[in-house]
């Protein structure tokens, strides 16, 4: 037992002060049904274990029962790390609501601050986002010691408007958290029929040269036979100083874990996207 503990502590100590892997994963309708399926929960747990911080979207979990089951699974087994989470309130204009869920390794990062972006009056019809960003600032031992993550799962039919408005979220985040170390990530629905080539000129997050889009338009982030770059990671110029060059990619969890497409689709219709911080 002492040997096992020592090995675990060694793994943790080796990890600290090194790079961080950050992921964003739209798990289609993650709730009680998926959390109660042992096979699906095991697959999702393996994906979570890959990351120091992972944003999970489409969390359909009003009482956090599914989230707590996932955390029990993530913290079970032989992992030398302890995982914690921070989660938004249920978000959405209608009765259909989703949460943004960040799961992170306690030994690697800590939450320094967070806020729910205020995009206007929902009941007045003047708000911008269906699921407004829940911004979280993390503290770490990486080159960029404090950085803010801005999650967004856009509504497909207004993806152009919502992606453009993320520029305003960045401005608000700079003021609130006093940082320009900002990364935006999630299922932007940023491609195919939702965002056409002619739409990019209307999107400040794209036309402003201070942003770097780390997942290219040529990427395919879908599990199905479509070829669409829906899921993205975007970094500010200051944040890019801490990004490991060439590390951003789509993670094919089906190939990594030897899954059939039917099992992959049972988990989600999206692959995670990821990037490494130095």
N, C-alpha and C positions, 0 to 999 in steps of 0.2 A: 504493500500500500504506500509506504514511504517513497519507494522507487517510482511508482506511478505518479505520485504527487510531485516529486522532484522533476520528472520529465515534463509534466504539465506546466510547472512554473518556469522551466527552461524555455519551453516553446513560447510562453507569454512574454518572457523577458527578451527573447530574440526578436519577437514581433514589434515590441515597443520601439519607437524611434525610427521605424522603417516606413515603407510606403503604405498607403491606405487604398483599398479597392472599394469603390463606391458604385452601387448598382441601382437601377430603377426597373421595377417589374410590375406590369399590369397583370395581376392574377384575376382572370375573369370571374367576377361575382364571388369573391372570397367571403364566405360566411359559414354558418353552422354545417351546411351540407358537405362542403369540402373539408372542413376541419374535423368532421366525424368520419371521414373516409381514411382509414389508416394508410393505405397505399399513396393516396394523393398527399396526405399530410407529410409522409416520409419524403416524397419527392420535393415538396416545397421546402421542407426543413433542410435538405441537402443544398438547395439553391441558396437559401439564407446563409448557411454556413460558409459559403464562398466569400462573403462580403464582410468588410468592417462596418459599413453602413449600407443599408438597402432600403429604398423607398418602395413600399407596396401600395398599389392603387387598386381601385374598385373593391375596397373593403366594405362589404355590406353586413355590418355587425353593430346593431344598435346598442346592445348591452355588453359588448366586448367579450362575449363567451368564446367566439371563434378565435379572437386574438389571444386570449389567455391559453387556449388549447395549443395554439401555434407556439407560444412562448414556452410552454411546458415541454413541448417536443424539441424546440431549439436548444433549450437548456438541459435536456436530458442526454443520455448517452455518454460518449467519451470525449466530447469536445473540451479542450482546456480553457475555453473562453466562457465568460458569463455575458449573456445578452440582455439588454434592456430595451425599452421602447418608449417612444413619445408619439401620441396620436392626436389628430384633430377631432373636433366635433363632427357629427354627421353633416355633410354639406350638400346643398342642392335646392333648387327653387320649388320643386314639387315634393310629393311624398317619397319619390325615389331619391335616396341619399347615399353618398359614399363618404368614407373617411380616407385621409392620407395617414399612412402608418410608416414611421421610420423605426427600423430595428438596427441596433448598433452594438458592437463589442465594447463592454465597459472598460476593458484593459487598454483599448486603443483610442477611444474618444469619449468625450462627455458633452452634455448639452449645456451650452453657455447662456442661451436665450432663445426665445421663440415668440412669434406673434401671428395672429390671424389677420390676413390682409383685408382691409375694409374697402370694398369696391362700389359702395353705394347702397341705396335702399332697394331691397328685393321686392317688398310689397308695392313700392312705387313704380317698379319696372325700370329703374334707372341704374341698376347694377350691371357690371360687365361680364363677370364670370358666372357660370353655373356652379362650378366648384372652385371658389376662390382659393389662392395658395395659402398654405399653412407653413410659414417660413421658420426654419430652425437654424440657429447658429451652433456650430460644433467647435469644440476646442480639441486640439491634437498635438502630437509631437512632430508633425510633418513640416515641410518648408513653409507652408501657409498655416500658421498655428491656429488661427481662427477663421472660419469661413461659414457663409450662409448658404443653405440649400433651399431652393424655391421649387416646390413640386407643382405640377400642373397636369391634370387630365382634362383635356378640352372636350367640349361638346362638338362632335364632328361637323354639324351643320353650320357652326359659327367658329370653326377652328381658326380661320384667318383673323377674325376680330380678336379672339382671345389670345392668340400667339402675339399679335401686335401689342396688346395691352400688357403683356409681361414686361415690356420696357418700363412701364409706369410702376410696376411692382419692384423692379430693380432700383428705381429712383427712390421709392419709399423705403426700401430695405437699407439703402445707403444712409439715409437720414436717421432712421430708427436705430440701426445697429452700428452706425459709424464705421462701416467697412465697405470696400469695393471688391472684397474677395467673395464673389457670388457665383454660384452655379445653379442653372435652371435645368430641370430634368423631369422626364415623365412621358406619358403617352400624349403627345401634342396632336395626334392625327395629322401630322405634317407631311402629307404626300397623297399620291394617287388622286382620287376625285375630290378630296377635301381641301387640298392646297395645290393649285395648278402652278405652272411656271409663271404665268402672268400675275399671280397673286403675290409673289415674293416682294415686289416693289412697294406693296402696301404694308409691309411688315417691318416695323422699326427694329425689331430684334434681329432682323436679317440685313437691313440696309445700313445700320450703324456698324462701322468697321471696328468698333471697340469690342464687339462680341465675336467669339469663335464657335462655330457649329462643329462639334466633335464627332457626331454621327452624320455621315454624308447623305446626300439625297439618293445616292446609289445603293444604300443599305436596304436590307430586307429584314424587318423586325417582326414579321408575322410567321406563325406556325403553319398556317394554311398554305395553299398553293399560290396565293397572291404574292406580289413582289412590291411591298410598300414600306417606306421609311417612317412609319408612324411615330416611333419612340425616339426621342432625341435627348442629347445633353449639350448645353450651351454654357460657355464660360465667359466671364468678363476678362478684360486684359490683365488686371491684377491677379485674378485667379489662375490664369494661364501660366503664370510664373511657377506655380506649384504642380502643374500637370505633367505627368510623364509622357514624353513625346511618343506618339504612335500607340498608346495604350488603350484608347477608346475603341470599343468594338461591340458587336452583338454577341451575346453568349447563347449558344445553341445547347440548351439543357437536355434536349432529346438525344443528341449525339453524345454528349458528355456522360450521360447516365444510361445509354443503351435503350432508349425508350422508342416504342412504335409511335407513329403519328397519332394514332387514336388515344394513346395514353398522354401524349403531349397536349393534345387538344382538350383532354379531360382536365388538365391543369390550367391551361390558358390558351388563348389564340395569339398571344404575344410572347416573344423572347425578351429576356432582360437586356438592357444596354448598360455598359459599364465603362469606368475610366479609373486610372490609377493616379494617386497623388504621391509626389516625392516626399 
